[in-house]
């Protein structure tokens, strides 16, 4: 039987990855429902593996059913690359998500998980890492270990660069920067001075938003949070407006739920968010 122990920091890692079995209980996560078959058990065991503080406990019998492949797991497909969730969340990033983009031009890690030798071996079999994009200062975690292990270049915005001073590349200013034909760095200052998003593709794109935006599953809205803004919320609102004309199919945040948007739904969702925060 699964249970939550006293280590829980209520970061959301478990219920964002596996909302069928875990939920927020306020100050701690709770087990919403026990898994009843092997696929459900494998999903819950992956949530256990992802937890940054080992707060999920399963019985020895359940742990013996641990899936052989583990993380990363596929979450979205785009003509420019397959996107996988890395799990192995870091307490230093308060359980933030890390995403792997698999593509022929070289794999990209968007924010980083805690260092994990098993995960590193798995990523190596998937083609390794060419680039690491750090969306903002909060979620850099073990970036130095991942960069050294794969010889990957790191991107961070200059305004947040003190969080990763050895990063090989820095984005300056607020102009969009194409890394190549499929990847664009979009400065979105507000949550932090150096917050930025990564866009994969320009048609029906995947937007990796860090802590700039996320999806609220319960209220079915895109969230730009003043409560969790560490720098300048009025600037964050302007950064939200700058994303209105994008054609986004997937929103993949650092915290909060990911979400798939129907064609044309992205702009309407952001307009709803802006109407709320500016009221």
PLY file of the C-alpha trace (Angstrom):
ply
format ascii 1.0
element vertex 279
property float x
property float y
property float z
element edge 278
property int vertex1
property int vertex2
end_header
0.00 0.00 0.00
1.26 3.49 -0.90
1.47 6.20 1.73
3.10 9.63 2.20
5.64 10.06 4.99
6.65 13.13 7.01
9.38 14.18 4.53
6.81 15.56 2.08
7.33 19.22 1.09
4.11 19.43 -0.96
6.03 20.36 -4.12
3.46 18.79 -6.45
5.79 16.39 -8.25
3.67 13.31 -7.56
0.22 14.70 -8.30
1.35 16.59 -11.38
2.87 13.42 -12.83
0.26 10.95 -11.56
-2.98 12.74 -10.60
-4.89 9.44 -10.69
-3.18 8.24 -7.50
-1.85 11.36 -5.73
-3.32 14.74 -4.82
-2.61 17.87 -2.81
-3.72 17.73 0.79
-2.61 21.28 1.57
0.58 21.02 3.59
1.36 17.56 2.25
0.56 15.30 -0.66
-2.01 12.55 -0.12
-2.71 9.22 -1.78
-5.90 9.77 -3.75
-6.35 6.15 -4.77
-4.31 2.96 -4.54
-3.23 1.49 -7.92
-5.30 -1.54 -8.83
-3.48 -3.09 -11.81
0.08 -3.35 -13.11
0.05 -0.29 -15.44
-1.36 1.84 -12.61
1.21 0.41 -10.20
4.04 1.23 -12.62
2.78 4.83 -12.89
2.65 5.21 -9.11
6.15 3.72 -8.77
7.48 6.24 -11.26
5.94 9.02 -9.14
7.76 7.49 -6.17
11.02 7.62 -8.12
10.41 11.22 -9.19
9.80 12.51 -5.64
12.69 14.81 -4.63
12.57 13.92 -0.92
11.64 10.19 -0.91
8.27 10.98 0.68
6.32 8.23 -1.10
6.43 4.80 0.54
5.32 1.54 -1.07
5.30 -2.01 0.23
8.23 -4.32 -0.62
5.92 -6.36 -2.83
4.92 -3.25 -4.78
8.52 -2.03 -5.13
9.51 -5.34 -6.71
7.20 -4.40 -9.61
9.34 -1.35 -10.44
9.24 -0.83 -14.24
12.49 -1.75 -15.96
12.73 1.30 -18.25
11.86 4.09 -15.79
12.49 7.72 -16.70
12.48 9.58 -19.00
8.93 8.98 -20.25
7.41 10.43 -23.42
4.80 13.17 -22.96
4.53 14.98 -26.32
5.45 14.52 -29.96
6.31 17.31 -32.37
7.72 17.16 -35.93
10.86 18.87 -34.58
11.42 16.42 -31.73
9.99 14.05 -29.14
9.59 15.45 -25.61
10.11 13.33 -22.49
9.68 14.05 -18.78
12.85 13.25 -16.85
11.49 12.59 -13.35
14.16 12.50 -10.62
13.05 15.94 -9.38
15.42 17.97 -7.23
14.65 19.39 -3.79
16.90 22.33 -4.74
14.36 23.17 -7.47
11.37 22.39 -5.21
10.46 19.45 -7.42
10.49 21.35 -10.74
10.04 19.38 -13.97
12.90 18.76 -16.34
12.21 17.97 -20.00
14.30 16.14 -22.60
13.89 16.97 -26.30
15.10 14.14 -28.56
16.02 15.29 -32.05
18.55 14.45 -34.78
20.31 17.81 -34.39
21.21 16.95 -30.78
19.18 16.38 -27.62
18.24 19.29 -25.36
17.60 19.24 -21.61
15.24 21.98 -20.44
16.02 22.69 -16.78
17.63 19.83 -14.93
16.70 17.03 -12.52
18.81 15.97 -9.58
21.86 14.01 -10.62
21.00 10.36 -11.25
23.43 7.84 -12.71
20.57 5.55 -13.89
18.87 8.48 -15.62
22.18 9.58 -17.17
22.74 6.08 -18.56
19.25 6.08 -20.03
19.75 9.51 -21.63
23.06 8.31 -23.06
21.25 5.45 -24.83
18.82 8.06 -26.24
21.65 10.08 -27.80
23.11 12.08 -24.91
22.85 15.85 -24.51
24.06 18.67 -26.76
22.42 21.61 -24.98
20.98 22.48 -21.58
18.54 25.40 -21.34
18.07 26.87 -17.86
14.81 28.83 -17.91
15.58 30.82 -14.75
17.64 30.84 -11.57
15.29 28.69 -9.43
15.54 25.43 -11.35
19.24 25.00 -12.16
19.65 22.09 -9.64
22.63 19.87 -10.61
23.25 21.57 -13.97
27.03 21.41 -13.55
27.03 17.62 -13.16
24.82 17.11 -16.20
26.91 19.49 -18.30
30.17 17.76 -17.36
28.78 14.27 -17.89
27.71 15.01 -21.48
29.90 17.94 -22.50
26.70 19.93 -23.06
26.62 23.71 -23.50
24.33 25.59 -21.12
22.13 28.58 -21.93
20.90 30.98 -19.23
19.79 34.60 -19.33
22.46 37.08 -18.22
20.12 38.53 -15.58
20.01 35.15 -13.81
23.53 34.05 -14.72
24.86 34.22 -11.18
22.85 31.05 -10.53
24.99 29.24 -13.13
28.12 31.37 -13.53
29.97 28.73 -15.55
27.25 28.50 -18.21
28.81 28.61 -21.67
26.08 30.77 -23.27
24.17 33.80 -22.00
21.15 35.48 -23.56
21.29 39.27 -23.30
18.35 41.66 -23.36
14.75 40.94 -24.34
15.01 40.03 -28.03
13.97 36.54 -29.12
17.02 34.46 -30.03
16.80 31.55 -32.49
19.24 28.83 -31.42
18.59 27.01 -34.69
15.69 26.50 -37.11
13.56 24.66 -34.53
14.48 26.27 -31.18
13.93 29.85 -29.98
14.76 31.43 -26.64
12.08 33.93 -25.60
12.94 36.30 -22.73
9.98 36.56 -20.33
11.21 38.69 -17.40
8.95 38.91 -14.39
9.01 35.79 -12.24
12.74 36.47 -12.09
14.71 39.11 -13.96
16.17 36.46 -16.25
13.19 34.20 -16.81
12.87 32.87 -20.36
10.88 30.31 -22.30
12.07 27.84 -24.92
9.91 27.32 -28.00
10.19 24.11 -30.04
8.87 24.68 -33.56
6.79 27.66 -34.62
3.65 25.89 -35.86
1.72 23.98 -33.18
4.79 24.51 -31.03
5.84 23.21 -27.64
6.46 25.98 -25.11
8.71 25.22 -22.13
7.70 27.98 -19.73
9.74 27.44 -16.58
7.84 29.21 -13.78
6.49 31.96 -16.06
3.20 30.17 -16.83
1.55 26.88 -15.97
-1.80 25.10 -16.27
-4.22 24.80 -13.34
-6.06 21.50 -13.85
-8.79 22.22 -11.30
-9.76 25.65 -12.66
-8.83 24.85 -16.28
-6.85 28.07 -16.75
-3.32 29.23 -17.55
-1.72 30.76 -14.43
0.70 33.66 -14.13
1.20 33.92 -10.40
1.75 37.11 -8.43
2.04 35.04 -5.24
5.03 33.16 -6.67
6.63 36.10 -8.48
10.08 36.87 -7.10
10.94 39.98 -9.13
8.34 42.15 -10.91
4.77 41.03 -11.59
3.93 43.96 -13.87
6.85 42.94 -16.09
5.59 39.37 -15.97
2.21 40.52 -17.27
3.95 42.25 -20.19
5.87 39.03 -20.86
2.58 37.11 -21.00
1.28 39.58 -23.60
4.38 38.96 -25.71
3.34 35.30 -26.10
-0.20 35.96 -27.36
0.58 35.45 -31.05
2.37 32.12 -30.64
0.79 28.95 -31.99
1.17 26.70 -28.94
0.03 23.08 -28.89
1.74 22.08 -25.62
2.57 24.08 -22.49
5.25 22.32 -20.44
6.05 24.25 -17.24
8.54 23.76 -14.46
5.79 23.71 -11.83
2.09 23.08 -12.34
0.38 20.81 -14.82
1.28 20.48 -18.47
-1.52 20.97 -20.99
-2.33 20.37 -24.67
-4.18 23.16 -26.50
-6.52 22.75 -29.44
-5.70 24.85 -32.47
-6.51 28.49 -31.72
-7.11 27.88 -28.00
-3.80 29.30 -26.79
-4.60 32.96 -27.43
-8.03 32.67 -25.82
-6.48 31.06 -22.74
-3.87 33.81 -22.38
-6.47 36.54 -22.87
-8.49 34.98 -20.05
-5.38 34.95 -17.84
-4.57 38.57 -18.64
-8.16 39.67 -17.96
-7.95 38.00 -14.54
-4.57 39.38 -13.44
-5.31 42.90 -14.70
-8.81 43.22 -13.27
0 1
1 2
2 3
3 4
4 5
5 6
6 7
7 8
8 9
9 10
10 11
11 12
12 13
13 14
14 15
15 16
16 17
17 18
18 19
19 20
20 21
21 22
22 23
23 24
24 25
25 26
26 27
27 28
28 29
29 30
30 31
31 32
32 33
33 34
34 35
35 36
36 37
37 38
38 39
39 40
40 41
41 42
42 43
43 44
44 45
45 46
46 47
47 48
48 49
49 50
50 51
51 52
52 53
53 54
54 55
55 56
56 57
57 58
58 59
59 60
60 61
61 62
62 63
63 64
64 65
65 66
66 67
67 68
68 69
69 70
70 71
71 72
72 73
73 74
74 75
75 76
76 77
77 78
78 79
79 80
80 81
81 82
82 83
83 84
84 85
85 86
86 87
87 88
88 89
89 90
90 91
91 92
92 93
93 94
94 95
95 96
96 97
97 98
98 99
99 100
100 101
101 102
102 103
103 104
104 105
105 106
106 107
107 108
108 109
109 110
110 111
111 112
112 113
113 114
114 115
115 116
116 117
117 118
118 119
119 120
120 121
121 122
122 123
123 124
124 125
125 126
126 127
127 128
128 129
129 130
130 131
131 132
132 133
133 134
134 135
135 136
136 137
137 138
138 139
139 140
140 141
141 142
142 143
143 144
144 145
145 146
146 147
147 148
148 149
149 150
150 151
151 152
152 153
153 154
154 155
155 156
156 157
157 158
158 159
159 160
160 161
161 162
162 163
163 164
164 165
165 166
166 167
167 168
168 169
169 170
170 171
171 172
172 173
173 174
174 175
175 176
176 177
177 178
178 179
179 180
180 181
181 182
182 183
183 184
184 185
185 186
186 187
187 188
188 189
189 190
190 191
191 192
192 193
193 194
194 195
195 196
196 197
197 198
198 199
199 200
200 201
201 202
202 203
203 204
204 205
205 206
206 207
207 208
208 209
209 210
210 211
211 212
212 213
213 214
214 215
215 216
216 217
217 218
218 219
219 220
220 221
221 222
222 223
223 224
224 225
225 226
226 227
227 228
228 229
229 230
230 231
231 232
232 233
233 234
234 235
235 236
236 237
237 238
238 239
239 240
240 241
241 242
242 243
243 244
244 245
245 246
246 247
247 248
248 249
249 250
250 251
251 252
252 253
253 254
254 255
255 256
256 257
257 258
258 259
259 260
260 261
261 262
262 263
263 264
264 265
265 266
266 267
267 268
268 269
269 270
270 271
271 272
272 273
273 274
274 275
275 276
276 277
277 278
